[in-house]
Amino acid sequence: MYKGIYLNNAGTSFPKPPVCGDSLNKAFQWAPSESWEAIEAVTSEVKQAFKIPESHQMFFTNSCTAGINILLNSMAWTHNDCIISSGMEHYACSGVISSLVQNLGVVHKVVTYRNDDIFCLAEFEKFLSENTVKLVVCCHGGNLTGDVFPLAKIVEKAHAHGALVLADFAQTAGVIPIDVTEFGVDLCAFTGHKGLLGPLGTGIISINSKVPLARAPASCDFTRKTCQSELSFCDIGSLNIPATIALGSSIRWLKQEFPKGTGIHTKQVYDILLEGLKELPLKLFHAHNDKEKLPIISFVPKNSSPQSIARQLSSKGFHIGFGELCAPLAHKSLATEGTGLIRVSPSIFNTEQEIIGFVEALSAAIA
């Protein structure tokens, strides 16, 4: 039984709702042929939860990172095609883009990130007008700052210039409402183990069937239906049926208990955390839009290394994120390259007293 205080939900959520473990154990007892109906139900629930349009094909993957790799590497790229991204992208996106730049001659433009302007739309439009932009890649939520990006505006401007949009919903799914149809994104990826409170090793991708891909159509037999698709389960690998069924149980639980997402229910502990951190000698990184933000705050101690402070906090039973946290591009935007930072991300399961205790422990560690 875990006895620490878990504050790294932007990394992976903990604890999970009991229904997640219960359905996982139950699904392990089923033969694969008995699971198809449950998988079909999960597919339907995911499409409803995120309002994924009928024009999209949806697939389960073993992670959001794997899904983004599949999507980016499945597109047809030519020399000097341009990708525009935000300055807060996870390595799941920026790493693949770097590979495309090095190996295929793709051009990568990064929209400047600032606290007061997280995605400069004027600079974005300049990039769109000056380049042959094939794809815009943008995280819906920043995994270091908790910023929520203006996805609808980004999609509108990108489409006006004939560019496709890939959205990374890893940090926002389950935390704030997502409407794929309303956003109008062409490709998107989700993870199951963060805000959706599902098991590790689960992910979802969705792609508009009109998006041109480089792969030849593949045929596979899944859920007793023959699918003709340019993006096949065969390429993704064997589906983790028990984990996917457990993810479906968590999504149903969230829909019942938190129909508008968990984010609004973490506001009180977030506010206590932010006010407490403001009193300490820290360089803070957090969202400044009070209308829409995620429960994530990062910081760098002004007089100590993040690693030494993180170790002290860990010894006191606090589980937090620290280091580069798989986001080198974001660290470049925040000017924290080489030093890293400490990230705190509470959830619906944290209490006010736990947050107060964390601030007190941090204050003692940096004293």
C-alpha positions, 0 to 999 in steps of 0.5 A: 500500500502506497503511503506517500503523497503523490503529486506527479499526475502530469506524469501518470495519474495515481491512484486509479478509480477502483473500477479500473483495477476491477475491470482489468482483473476481470478482463484477464479471465476472458478469452480474446473472442469474448472481449470484442463486444467490450472493445466495441463498447469502449470505442463507442464511449471514447468517440462520444466522450471526445465527440470524435466525428464519423469522418475519423478513424480511431485506433487504440495504441500502447501510448500517446507517444507511440500514437504520435509517432505513428501519425507523423511517420505515416504522412507523406513528406517531401523536401521543404515541407514545413511543420509549425509547432508550439514552443511547448511540445513534448518530445513525443512530437519534437523528437519525431519532427527533428528526425523528419528535419534531419532525414527528409529535409522537412522545415520546422518553425516554432511559434514563440512562447511567452508567459503573456502570449503562449502562442503568438498568433501574429508570428503563426500567421507569418509562418503560414504565409511564408512557408509551404506548411503541411502540418501544424502540431500543437499540444492542447495543454503544456506538460510543464506550465499547465497552459491551455492552447487556443486550439480552435483559433490555431485550427481556423488559421491553419486550415485557411492556409491549407495546412492540417493540424495534429493535436496532442491531448495527453495532458487535457483528456479527462481534465477539461472538456474536449470536442474534436468535432468543434476543434476541427483537428485532422489528427489527434492523440490521447493517452489513457494513463494521465487524466483519463485515470486508465492503466499505463500502456494505453493510448488513442489516435484519431485521424480524418480519413481524408488525410493523405498518408504514405502507407498502402492500404492494409487489411485486417480483421478486427472486432469481427469486421474487415477494415480497409485502412491506411493505418492498421492495427497490424502496424500498431501491434497487438491490442492490450485488450484488458488494459483497453477495457479497464480504460473504458471503465475509467472513462465511464467513471469519469463521465459519471463522477466528473462530467465536466472534467476533473480540472474544476475540482482541483481548483482549491488545492491548486490555488493553495499550492500556487499561493504557497509557492509564491511566498518562497524563493522560486522561479515559477512557471504556471498558466496565467489564464484563470479561465482555462488552465491545468493543475500543473505548476513547475519551478526552479529554486533560486538558490539550490539545484532542482535535483537536490531539492527533489531528492529531499522532498522524495525522502519526505514521502512526496512524489513529484516530477523533476528534471527535463520531463521529456520536454527539451523544446519546452525547456528551451522556451522556458530557458531551463535547459541543462538545469531542469525543474521541479513539477507539481501536479495535484489531482482530485485525490489530493487534500488541502492538508497534503498541499500545505504539508508539501509547501512546508516541506519545500520551505524547509528544504530550500531554507 
